[in-house]
């Protein structure tokens, strides 16, 4: 019931806000990982940082 109330308050902006959130949090990072220069930057950053980033390098 509470979720329904929040969705009704968003009205026509709900899908727009949802699409912007989806693009900014999922699609943009995945697109950046396809760029070789960005991937090389992440690898060099992994060597500098004092902690390990899983899946990089």
Z-matrix of the N, CA and C atoms (Angstrom, degrees):
N
C 1 1.450
C 2 1.530 1 110.60
N 3 1.317 2 115.77 1 -41.04
C 4 1.454 3 119.81 2 -178.10
C 5 1.537 4 110.83 3 -65.90
N 6 1.367 5 116.04 4 -39.67
C 7 1.465 6 119.12 5 179.32
C 8 1.530 7 110.87 6 -63.85
N 9 1.285 8 116.16 7 -38.20
C 10 1.464 9 121.19 8 -179.37
C 11 1.531 10 110.18 9 -62.00
N 12 1.311 11 116.12 10 -38.54
C 13 1.458 12 120.95 11 -179.72
C 14 1.531 13 110.78 12 -65.97
N 15 1.344 14 116.20 13 -41.64
C 16 1.460 15 120.73 14 179.42
C 17 1.530 16 110.12 15 -65.42
N 18 1.340 17 116.58 16 -44.06
C 19 1.461 18 120.23 17 179.88
C 20 1.528 19 111.51 18 -64.17
N 21 1.315 20 117.21 19 -37.09
C 22 1.462 21 118.56 20 -179.85
C 23 1.534 22 110.91 21 -70.72
N 24 1.330 23 117.70 22 -28.52
C 25 1.460 24 120.01 23 177.18
C 26 1.525 25 111.10 24 -70.27
N 27 1.327 26 117.05 25 -33.36
C 28 1.469 27 119.20 26 -179.71
C 29 1.523 28 111.87 27 -70.34
N 30 1.317 29 116.64 28 -31.68
C 31 1.459 30 120.70 29 177.05
C 32 1.518 31 112.20 30 61.29
N 33 1.323 32 115.98 31 -131.82
C 34 1.462 33 120.56 32 -176.98
C 35 1.527 34 112.31 33 -73.46
N 36 1.346 35 117.88 34 -15.27
C 37 1.461 36 120.78 35 -178.19
C 38 1.529 37 112.13 36 -81.80
N 39 1.314 38 118.67 37 -15.19
C 40 1.456 39 122.09 38 -178.40
C 41 1.516 40 113.80 39 -56.27
N 42 1.326 41 118.90 40 -54.58
C 43 1.465 42 119.38 41 178.96
C 44 1.528 43 113.55 42 -63.82
N 45 1.326 44 116.56 43 -33.05
C 46 1.468 45 120.20 44 179.60
C 47 1.520 46 110.10 45 -68.15
N 48 1.330 47 116.46 46 -46.28
C 49 1.462 48 120.81 47 178.46
C 50 1.530 49 110.08 48 -64.07
N 51 1.318 50 117.04 49 -40.36
C 52 1.458 51 121.31 50 177.98
C 53 1.519 52 112.25 51 -62.47
N 54 1.318 53 116.97 52 -42.02
C 55 1.466 54 120.70 53 178.97
C 56 1.522 55 111.44 54 -67.14
N 57 1.317 56 117.10 55 -38.88
C 58 1.473 57 120.24 56 177.73
C 59 1.520 58 110.47 57 -65.82
N 60 1.332 59 116.78 58 -41.30
C 61 1.463 60 120.24 59 178.66
C 62 1.525 61 110.31 60 -63.66
N 63 1.319 62 116.29 61 -44.78
C 64 1.457 63 120.95 62 -179.61
C 65 1.524 64 110.84 63 -61.26
N 66 1.306 65 116.85 64 -44.24
C 67 1.462 66 120.85 65 -179.58
C 68 1.521 67 111.41 66 -65.70
N 69 1.329 68 116.90 67 -42.31
C 70 1.462 69 119.20 68 -175.12
C 71 1.525 70 113.09 69 -75.76
N 72 1.326 71 118.26 70 -27.00
C 73 1.453 72 120.55 71 -176.07
C 74 1.524 73 114.47 72 -101.90
N 75 1.306 74 118.28 73 -18.70
C 76 1.466 75 120.10 74 -177.10
C 77 1.524 76 111.61 75 -122.51
N 78 1.308 77 117.59 76 -53.81
C 79 1.463 78 120.67 77 -172.75
C 80 1.524 79 113.07 78 -71.28
N 81 1.326 80 117.99 79 -41.65
C 82 1.469 81 120.88 80 -178.99
C 83 1.531 82 111.35 81 -65.70
N 84 1.352 83 119.84 82 -48.09
C 85 1.472 84 117.93 83 177.40
C 86 1.529 85 113.48 84 -61.51
N 87 1.325 86 116.96 85 -38.20
C 88 1.465 87 118.82 86 177.94
C 89 1.527 88 111.50 87 -66.50
N 90 1.314 89 116.94 88 -36.84
C 91 1.468 90 120.33 89 177.61
C 92 1.523 91 110.71 90 -67.76
N 93 1.345 92 116.86 91 -38.57
C 94 1.458 93 119.77 92 179.06
C 95 1.523 94 111.77 93 -65.02
N 96 1.324 95 116.94 94 -35.03
C 97 1.460 96 119.74 95 -179.84
C 98 1.529 97 112.23 96 -68.62
N 99 1.314 98 118.15 97 -16.86
C 100 1.468 99 121.68 98 177.45
C 101 1.525 100 111.80 99 -79.56
N 102 1.326 101 117.94 100 -15.14
C 103 1.461 102 121.91 101 -178.13
C 104 1.530 103 108.93 102 -87.20
N 105 1.328 104 118.49 103 120.87
C 106 1.468 105 120.91 104 -176.53
C 107 1.530 106 113.83 105 -59.73
N 108 1.314 107 118.58 106 -36.21
C 109 1.462 108 121.20 107 -179.51
C 110 1.529 109 110.22 108 -64.22
N 111 1.315 110 117.20 109 -41.83
C 112 1.459 111 121.49 110 178.84
C 113 1.530 112 110.69 111 -66.01
N 114 1.328 113 116.69 112 -38.50
C 115 1.465 114 120.68 113 178.06
C 116 1.532 115 110.61 114 -64.80
N 117 1.328 116 117.53 115 -41.35
C 118 1.471 117 120.91 116 177.24
C 119 1.529 118 110.43 117 -64.83
N 120 1.331 119 117.23 118 -36.79
C 121 1.461 120 120.94 119 177.40
C 122 1.533 121 110.46 120 -62.96
N 123 1.327 122 117.20 121 -43.01
C 124 1.459 123 120.41 122 178.75
C 125 1.531 124 111.68 123 -63.64
N 126 1.327 125 116.66 124 -38.16
C 127 1.464 126 120.09 125 178.71
C 128 1.524 127 109.89 126 -66.23
N 129 1.331 128 117.76 127 -43.53
C 130 1.465 129 119.51 128 178.57
C 131 1.525 130 110.80 129 -67.04
N 132 1.323 131 117.86 130 -34.58
C 133 1.455 132 121.69 131 177.01
C 134 1.527 133 110.76 132 -67.00
N 135 1.329 134 116.45 133 -35.51
C 136 1.461 135 121.08 134 178.60
C 137 1.527 136 110.80 135 -63.78
N 138 1.321 137 117.73 136 -34.24
C 139 1.462 138 121.22 137 179.15
C 140 1.528 139 112.02 138 -73.02
N 141 1.325 140 117.88 139 -25.39
C 142 1.461 141 122.49 140 -177.59
C 143 1.533 142 111.93 141 -85.76
N 144 1.322 143 116.38 142 -38.74
C 145 1.462 144 120.47 143 -174.32
C 146 1.526 145 112.02 144 -69.55
N 147 1.336 146 117.40 145 147.76
C 148 1.453 147 120.44 146 -179.74
C 149 1.533 148 114.15 147 -80.05
N 150 1.329 149 117.48 148 0.50
C 151 1.465 150 120.20 149 177.88
C 152 1.526 151 108.96 150 -127.19
N 153 1.325 152 116.29 151 164.97
C 154 1.461 153 122.44 152 -174.55
C 155 1.534 154 110.45 153 -96.77
N 156 1.326 155 115.52 154 133.76
C 157 1.469 156 120.84 155 174.47
C 158 1.524 157 106.65 156 -99.62
N 159 1.326 158 119.35 157 114.38
C 160 1.458 159 120.53 158 -179.04
C 161 1.521 160 112.13 159 -63.11
N 162 1.315 161 116.21 160 136.30
C 163 1.449 162 122.15 161 177.11
C 164 1.514 163 115.05 162 87.10
N 165 1.326 164 118.65 163 -0.21
C 166 1.455 165 121.69 164 178.85
C 167 1.518 166 107.93 165 -112.50
N 168 1.315 167 115.51 166 133.62
C 169 1.458 168 119.50 167 177.83
C 170 1.447 169 110.14 168 91.56
